[in-house]
Amino acid sequence: MVNTWSDYAGAELGADQTVTGRRARPDWLPDLAAYRTPQEEWQAFQSTMDPFWSTRAPMEDVAQNLSARYLMGAPEIAATGATPTFTDYLSAYPGTMARDAAGQAAGTYPTWYAETPEALRARAIAAATASTTPTGTYLEGAIPGSEEFNRRAWLSSQFGQDAQNRTGNLRQVANLMALQRPGGGMHQGNMANAIRNAMGNLYQQRINQGQPKESFLDWYLAQTRPSTTA
């Protein structure tokens, strides 16, 4: 009788399916990338890079920014039928912008990359809402099985009350928003470092005042709300 996970997995796999003496991954098992965190996937990506710190250190900033975008945009990626893993996001990101013969940008990114400041801010607001709304109440607002429900389920899993890395994810999004340049694009280099350090000081100041960690993104977005006056 099959009564253990090992027995079940072995029976599903079949005794003749082996790779160099080991059992092969069964066809029904999803790609293991689906179970890795963005940090784990980034580490795998970095394993192919130049080992010197001068090459890898600046890439950590890139990883933080892209990870924040991924955490907010995965539901929209899934809605297109693509698998919303961080690896998929990294693989598609540089290739979606069409180039002309001179190598200049000639197209646009898909909407699920949220390249416009307005789209990016809307996603940050959605993440903040997921972080400040009780999980049950947040999920009750959508019909189970709908795209909206799936979107809220994802945002809740990354930013909600029970999210494993809730505070870190929220701070990544807050930093990403702080790095946006008013005229488009992002601050980089020494200016970016100065902004991140300032954000860290603001975060610590609020903690010292007794403010909840999970409210930081919501507070930051309120401070930077666009003016509605003409």
C-alpha positions in Angstrom: 0.0 0.0 0.0 1.3 3.5 -0.9 1.1 5.4 2.4 4.0 7.7 2.5 5.0 10.7 0.4 8.2 8.9 -0.8 6.1 5.9 -1.9 3.6 8.2 -3.6 6.3 10.1 -5.4 8.1 6.9 -6.4 5.0 5.4 -7.7 4.1 8.5 -9.7 7.6 8.7 -11.1 8.0 5.1 -12.2 11.0 2.9 -11.4 12.5 3.2 -14.9 12.7 7.1 -14.9 16.2 7.8 -13.8 19.0 10.3 -14.5 22.6 9.1 -14.0 21.4 6.6 -11.5 19.0 9.0 -9.7 15.3 9.4 -10.2 14.4 12.1 -12.7 12.0 14.9 -11.8 8.5 13.7 -12.7 6.7 15.5 -15.4 3.9 16.5 -13.1 6.2 18.4 -10.7 6.3 22.1 -11.5 9.6 23.9 -12.3 11.4 24.3 -9.0 11.9 28.0 -9.8 8.3 28.4 -8.8 9.2 27.7 -5.2 12.3 29.9 -4.9 12.2 33.4 -3.4 13.4 36.3 -5.5 16.5 36.4 -3.3 17.3 32.8 -4.1 16.7 33.3 -7.8 18.9 36.4 -7.8 21.7 34.4 -6.0 21.5 31.8 -8.7 21.7 34.5 -11.4 24.8 36.1 -9.7 26.5 32.7 -9.6 27.3 33.2 -13.3 28.8 36.7 -12.7 32.3 38.0 -12.1 33.0 37.2 -8.4 34.7 40.5 -7.6 32.7 42.8 -5.2 33.2 45.7 -7.6 30.9 43.9 -10.1 28.4 42.3 -7.7 27.9 45.0 -5.1 26.2 47.5 -7.5 24.0 44.7 -8.7 22.4 44.3 -5.3 20.7 47.7 -5.8 19.4 46.4 -9.1 18.1 43.3 -7.4 16.3 45.3 -4.7 14.6 47.5 -7.3 13.6 44.7 -9.6 12.4 42.5 -6.7 10.1 45.3 -5.5 8.6 45.7 -9.1 8.2 41.9 -9.3 6.4 41.6 -5.9 3.9 44.3 -7.0 3.5 43.2 -10.6 3.3 39.4 -10.4 -0.5 39.2 -10.5 -0.6 41.2 -13.7 2.1 38.9 -15.2 0.0 35.8 -14.3 -3.1 37.3 -15.9 -1.3 37.2 -19.3 -0.8 33.4 -18.9 2.9 33.6 -18.0 4.3 32.0 -14.9 5.0 34.9 -12.5 8.4 33.7 -11.1 11.2 36.2 -10.5 13.3 34.3 -13.1 10.6 34.8 -15.7 10.5 38.5 -14.8 14.2 38.9 -15.1 14.3 36.9 -18.4 11.6 38.9 -20.1 12.4 42.4 -18.7 15.3 43.4 -21.0 13.9 41.6 -24.0 10.5 43.2 -24.2 11.6 46.6 -25.4 11.9 46.6 -29.2 15.1 48.1 -30.6 15.7 49.8 -33.9 18.8 49.2 -36.1 20.8 51.7 -34.1 20.0 49.9 -30.9 17.7 52.7 -29.6 14.4 51.9 -27.8 11.7 51.7 -30.4 8.8 50.1 -28.5 7.3 49.9 -25.1 7.3 47.5 -22.2 4.1 45.5 -21.6 1.7 47.2 -19.2 2.5 44.7 -16.5 5.9 46.2 -16.0 4.3 49.5 -14.8 6.8 51.7 -16.4 4.8 54.9 -15.9 5.0 56.7 -12.6 1.2 56.6 -12.3 1.0 52.9 -12.8 3.9 52.2 -10.4 2.3 54.4 -7.7 -1.0 52.6 -8.1 0.6 49.3 -7.4 2.5 50.7 -4.4 -0.8 51.9 -3.0 -2.3 48.5 -3.5 0.6 46.9 -1.6 0.1 49.5 1.2 -3.6 48.7 1.4 -2.8 44.9 1.6 -0.4 45.7 4.5 -2.8 47.9 6.5 -6.1 45.9 6.0 -6.9 42.8 8.1 -6.3 39.8 5.8 -9.8 38.5 6.0 -11.4 41.9 5.3 -9.0 42.5 2.4 -9.8 39.2 0.8 -13.6 39.5 1.4 -13.7 42.3 -1.1 -13.2 39.9 -4.1 -14.9 36.8 -5.5 -12.9 33.6 -5.0 -11.5 32.4 -8.2 -11.6 35.8 -9.9 -8.5 37.6 -11.1 -9.1 40.3 -8.5 -9.2 37.6 -5.8 -5.9 36.1 -7.1 -4.3 39.5 -7.2 -5.3 40.2 -3.6 -4.2 36.8 -2.5 -0.7 37.4 -3.9 -0.4 40.9 -2.4 -1.6 39.6 0.9 1.0 36.8 0.8 3.8 39.4 0.2 2.6 42.4 2.2 -0.2 41.3 4.4 -0.3 40.4 8.1 1.0 36.9 7.7 3.6 37.6 4.9 6.9 36.0 5.8 9.0 39.0 4.8 6.4 41.7 5.2 8.5 44.5 6.6 11.4 43.9 4.2 9.1 43.8 1.1 7.3 47.0 2.2 10.6 48.8 2.6 11.8 47.6 -0.8 8.7 49.2 -2.4 9.1 52.4 -0.4 12.7 52.7 -1.5 11.8 52.0 -5.1 9.2 54.8 -5.0 11.7 57.2 -3.3 14.2 56.6 -6.1 11.8 57.7 -8.9 12.9 60.9 -10.6 10.2 63.6 -11.0 10.8 63.7 -14.8 10.9 59.9 -15.2 13.6 57.3 -14.7 15.4 56.5 -11.4 18.2 58.0 -9.3 21.3 55.9 -9.4 24.8 55.8 -7.9 25.7 58.1 -5.0 22.4 59.9 -5.2 20.5 56.6 -4.9 22.7 55.6 -1.9 21.9 59.0 -0.2 18.2 58.5 -0.7 18.2 54.9 0.6 20.2 56.1 3.7 17.7 58.9 4.3 14.8 56.4 3.9 16.5 54.1 6.5 16.7 57.0 8.9 13.1 57.9 8.4 12.1 54.3 9.0 14.1 54.1 12.2 12.8 57.4 13.5 9.2 56.1 13.1 10.0 52.9 14.9 11.6 54.9 17.7 8.3 56.9 18.0 6.4 53.6 18.4 4.9 53.6 14.9 4.2 50.1 13.5 6.7 48.8 11.0 4.1 47.7 8.5 2.7 51.3 8.2 5.9 52.8 6.7 4.9 52.4 3.1 1.4 53.7 3.7 2.9 56.7 5.6 5.5 57.4 2.9 2.9 57.4 0.1 0.7 59.8 2.1 3.7 62.2 2.5 4.3 62.1 -1.3 0.7 62.3 -2.5 0.5 64.3 -5.7 -1.1 67.7 -5.3 -4.7 68.0 -6.6 -4.5 71.8 -7.0 -4.1 73.4 -10.3 
